[in-house]
Amino acid sequence: MMRIAIVYTSVTGNTKELAELVQQSFIARSIDVDFFPVNQFPLDSILEYDAIAIGTYTWGNGIIPKEMMDLFKQIEVVDTTHITTAVFGTGDSFFPYFCGAVDLFRDMLYVHTNLAVTMKVELRPQLEDIAKCSRFVDCLLEHVRQELDIVG
């Protein structure tokens, strides 16, 4: 059985709402996922997961929120090459680096993990974002299954 975690942070509630939509997409496919605010995710358990979907907002001028930095650094230093990852986030296109934290995570995850997919949502998730979440989850699951076939 595959183990998947959703780890997120949210200030305004937008990213939490998006994380919940991602979780609902997994549930709709009868797949259990562990759901963590980042401050409750046990970093030492990262290698127990086949896949991790990371949700973040972007702080200031395109930077990763400080509460996400321990997770970011853990992925950089632990051998996570066998873990399939995905990153999603909310942002405001008014700022010059729309969802810049998603891009920073994406670039690091591409190097250190089996990065499957990214998703950016403008501000609060809307009705059309439900379909985006569904495609996001399908893509992540496809990559996890391929990775498990290779490893297994």
C-alpha positions as CSV (number, residue, x, y, z in Angstrom):
1,M,0.0,0.0,0.0
2,M,1.4,3.4,-0.9
3,R,1.9,6.1,1.8
4,I,1.1,9.7,0.8
5,A,1.3,12.8,2.9
6,I,0.0,16.3,2.2
7,V,2.1,18.9,4.1
8,Y,1.0,22.5,4.0
9,T,1.2,25.9,5.5
10,S,-1.4,28.7,5.3
11,V,-1.8,32.2,6.7
12,T,-5.0,33.4,5.1
13,G,-6.7,30.0,4.8
14,N,-6.3,29.9,1.0
15,T,-3.6,27.3,0.9
16,K,-5.3,25.2,3.6
17,E,-8.4,25.3,1.4
18,L,-6.4,24.2,-1.6
19,A,-4.7,21.4,0.4
20,E,-8.2,20.2,1.5
21,L,-9.3,20.1,-2.2
22,V,-6.2,18.0,-3.0
23,Q,-7.0,15.7,-0.1
24,Q,-10.6,15.3,-1.3
25,S,-9.3,14.4,-4.8
26,F,-7.3,11.5,-3.2
27,I,-10.3,10.4,-1.1
28,A,-12.4,10.4,-4.3
29,R,-10.0,7.8,-5.6
30,S,-10.2,5.8,-2.4
31,I,-6.7,6.7,-1.4
32,D,-5.9,7.5,2.2
33,V,-3.5,10.4,2.7
34,D,-1.9,11.7,5.9
35,F,-2.7,15.4,6.2
36,F,-0.4,17.7,8.2
37,P,0.1,21.4,8.8
38,V,3.8,21.7,8.4
39,N,4.4,22.4,12.1
40,Q,2.9,19.0,12.9
41,F,4.7,17.0,10.2
42,P,7.4,14.7,11.8
43,L,10.5,15.5,9.6
44,D,12.2,12.3,10.7
45,S,9.3,10.3,9.1
46,I,9.9,11.7,5.6
47,L,11.4,8.5,4.2
48,E,8.3,6.5,5.3
49,Y,6.3,8.1,2.5
50,D,6.1,7.1,-1.2
51,A,4.8,10.6,-2.1
52,I,4.6,14.0,-0.5
53,A,2.4,16.9,-1.8
54,I,3.7,20.2,-0.4
55,G,1.4,23.2,-0.2
56,T,2.7,26.7,0.5
57,Y,1.8,30.3,0.1
58,T,4.4,32.8,-1.0
59,W,5.8,35.4,1.4
60,G,6.7,38.9,0.4
61,N,8.5,39.1,-2.9
62,G,8.4,35.5,-3.9
63,I,10.1,33.7,-0.9
64,I,9.3,30.5,1.0
65,P,7.6,31.1,4.3
66,K,10.0,30.5,7.2
67,E,7.9,27.7,8.7
68,M,8.5,25.7,5.5
69,M,12.3,26.0,5.6
70,D,12.9,23.0,7.9
71,L,11.0,20.8,5.4
72,F,12.8,22.3,2.5
73,K,16.2,21.7,4.1
74,Q,15.3,18.1,5.2
75,I,14.5,17.2,1.6
76,E,17.8,18.7,0.5
77,V,20.0,16.7,3.0
78,V,18.2,13.3,3.2
79,D,18.3,10.9,0.3
80,T,14.8,11.5,-1.0
81,T,15.4,10.5,-4.7
82,H,12.9,7.6,-4.4
83,I,10.1,9.8,-3.1
84,T,7.6,11.2,-5.6
85,T,6.8,14.8,-4.8
86,A,4.4,17.5,-5.9
87,V,4.1,21.2,-4.9
88,F,1.1,23.5,-5.0
89,G,0.3,26.9,-3.7
90,T,-1.7,30.0,-3.7
91,G,-0.6,33.5,-4.6
92,D,-1.5,36.9,-5.8
93,S,-0.5,37.7,-9.4
94,F,-0.3,41.3,-8.4
95,F,3.2,40.5,-7.0
96,P,6.1,40.1,-9.5
97,Y,6.9,36.5,-8.5
98,F,3.4,34.9,-8.6
99,C,3.6,31.8,-6.3
100,G,7.4,32.2,-6.1
101,A,7.6,29.7,-3.2
102,V,6.1,27.1,-5.5
103,D,8.8,27.7,-8.0
104,L,11.6,27.6,-5.4
105,F,10.3,24.3,-4.0
106,R,9.8,23.0,-7.6
107,D,13.4,23.7,-8.5
108,M,14.7,22.0,-5.4
109,L,12.3,19.0,-5.6
110,Y,13.4,18.5,-9.3
111,V,17.0,17.9,-8.1
112,H,16.3,15.9,-5.0
113,T,13.1,13.9,-5.6
114,N,10.9,12.4,-8.3
115,L,9.0,15.6,-9.0
116,A,5.6,14.8,-10.6
117,V,3.6,18.0,-10.9
118,T,3.1,21.6,-9.7
119,M,0.0,23.7,-9.3
120,K,-0.6,27.4,-8.8
121,V,-3.9,29.0,-7.8
122,E,-4.7,32.6,-7.7
123,L,-5.8,33.7,-4.2
124,R,-8.7,31.6,-2.9
125,P,-9.5,28.3,-4.8
126,Q,-12.5,28.6,-7.1
127,L,-14.8,26.1,-8.7
128,E,-12.6,25.5,-11.7
129,D,-9.7,24.7,-9.4
130,I,-11.4,21.5,-8.3
131,A,-10.6,20.1,-11.8
132,K,-7.0,21.3,-11.5
133,C,-6.7,19.5,-8.2
134,S,-8.1,16.3,-9.8
135,R,-5.5,16.5,-12.6
136,F,-2.8,17.3,-10.1
137,V,-3.6,14.2,-8.0
138,D,-3.8,12.0,-11.2
139,C,-0.4,13.1,-12.3
140,L,1.1,12.5,-8.8
141,L,-0.4,9.0,-8.6
142,E,0.8,8.1,-12.1
143,H,4.4,9.1,-11.1
144,V,4.1,7.2,-7.7
145,R,3.0,4.0,-9.5
146,Q,5.8,4.3,-12.0
147,E,8.3,4.8,-9.3
148,L,7.0,1.8,-7.3
149,D,7.1,-0.4,-10.4
150,I,10.8,0.6,-10.9
151,V,11.7,0.1,-7.2
152,G,9.5,-2.9,-6.6
